[in-house]
Amino acid sequence: MAGRFILTLGAIILFIAGLAGLFAPVEIARAIDGAASSALPIFIQLLGGSLIGFAAMDWMSRRNRIGGIYARPLGLGNLILFATAALTLGKAASRGKLPPTLIGAGAATGLLALSFAWLVFAHDPLSEGSAQSAG
């Protein structure tokens, strides 16, 4: 049940961020840096597509067991994605180079990174009983 909640939450957050990157790359580039190069929106759009792909993978896997040896590649991929995002946003925030609106995104990615670390390294999905496998 915990794995299902974390995967669903991660999928929703990644989908929203991916849609924004896919359909508003120029606006995001201007918000990040008003004097950004013309190549930045292309990279933002590529990132948006990647995030939507990760969101689809999480959404379609949310009913599978995750934790320990179960779905380890999925959990580890999410852990790396969210930990990298949290560390990158945290570093930018500590240097004062992060817009205030993205500080919340940094905190959310940090919490999701911790959640996936717990799922991959500490959670035992078999301890949840057979209720999950029936649903």
Disulfide bonds with the S-S distance in Angstrom:
none
